[in-house]
Amino acid sequence: MKRFIGFIKKEFYHIFRDKRSLFILFGMPIAQILLFGFAITNEINNVDIAILDHSNDVETQKIINKIKSSPYFNVENQIQSEREIESEFKKGKVKAVLIFEPDFSKNLVTKKVAVIQAVTDATEPNVANTIANYTAAVIQNYQLQKKQATISQVKVDVQSRMFYNPELKSVFNFVPGVMTVILMLVSAMMTSISITREKELGTMEILLVSPLKPFQVIVGKVFPYIFLSIINAIVILLLGYFVFKMPINGSLFLLMFESILFIISALSLGILISTISDSQQTAMMLSLMGLMLPVIILSGFIFPINSMPMPMQIISNIIPAKWFIIIVKAIMLKGVGIQYIWKETLVLIGMTVFFIALSIKKYKIRLE
C-alpha cells in the first residue's frame, strides 16, 4: 500500500512539474467557459445603424431618441438620401437603416398611421431578422406610451426590407464561414503537424543542414498545403455556386487573391505553432484548442461580434478569420471592390508578415 501511495505521489509531482499539463488541466477549462459564456449569444447589442429622416419633426425625433437610448442600437450617422444606403452597407459599418416617411407627424394625426421602413444588411440573416424584430419592439413600446399619453389610437407601421439576401437564406452566411474554417484547418493545423513530425523524428535538423537553405526547406514543406488549400477553396466556391446558389457578385479574381492571402496567413500561423511545439500531439492540441474554437466563436461566423463584451471584441481583432469572413461576404454578396475592403486586406497582410517574422526569429533563419 505504501508503494502504491508513493507511486501516486510521484504522478502528482510529475503533473505539477509539467507546466503544459497544468495549463491544459486548469487553463483550458477557464478559457473555454469564458469564451462560451460571453461569446455564445443570439442576442444583439450596440448594432450600428443609420437614420434617414424625410420628415424631421417632433415625433421622429422622439422615436430616434428612444432608439438611441436602447441598448440594442447605436445610431452611427444620419444620411440624406436613399442613394447612400447601399454605400453605407458596402462600407460594412452600418447593419441597418431606418427610413421615416415624409410628413410623419402629420400622418399620425390625420391618418392615424405612419410608416417606418427598416432596411437591413442581410448578409448575416439571423442578425438582420433580429434587428427587424428589435426595431418593431422599440416602435411598439413607443406606440404604447403614445396611446397612454394621448388616449388616441395611432399606428406606426414598420416595414422590413432586406438587402443582398431578401430570402434570408442561411446558406449565404454558412458558405463563407465553412470556407474559412476548412482553409484554416487544412492550412494551419496540417502545416504545424507536418513540421513537428520532422522535429519529432529528428529529421528536421538533417534537412536544415542539407544544401537547401533553411528558408527553402520551410517553404518546400508548406507549398503543397498552399496548393491543396487553393483546390479546397475552389471546390467550396463551386459547390456554393452550383448547389446552394450562392452568388458571386464581385470580382472572381479578387476573391481568389484574398483567399490565397488568407491561406498564406493561416500557413504562417501553422509554422508559428510548429516553432513552439515539440511533438505532433502538442501541435494538434494548440491547433484545435487555440485556433478552431476562436475561429468559430470569435470570427463572427455564428455569433455577432458587436454583442460580445469589449474584451472579446478586442481579442477578435487578432483572429485572421474575422477579417477573411468580412472580405468574402463583401465580395460575394455585396459585389464590392478593393476600395471597400482594403483595410481588411492590409490587416491580413500585416498578420502574415508578423507570423512569418516570429517564425523566422524562432527558427533563426537568416534570409540572404
ABEGO torsion letter per residue (X at the ends): XAAAAAAAAAAAAAAAABAAAAAAAAAAAAAAAAAAAAABBABBBGBBBBBBBAAGBAAAAAAAAAAAABAABBBABBBABAAAAAAAAAAGABABBBBBBBGAAAAAAAAGBBBBBBBBBAABAAAAAAAAAAAAAAAAAAAAAAAAAAGBBBBBBBBBBBBGBAAGBAAAAAAAAAAAAAAAAAAAAAAAAAAAAAAAAGAAAAAAABABBAAAAAAAAAAAAAAAAAAAAAAAAAAAAAAAGBBBABBAAAAAAAAAAAAAAAAAAAAAAAAABABAAAAAAAAAAAAAAAAAAAAGAABBAAABBAAAAAAAAABAAAAAAAAAAAAAAAGBBAAAAAAAAAAAAAAAAAAAAAAAAAAGBBBX
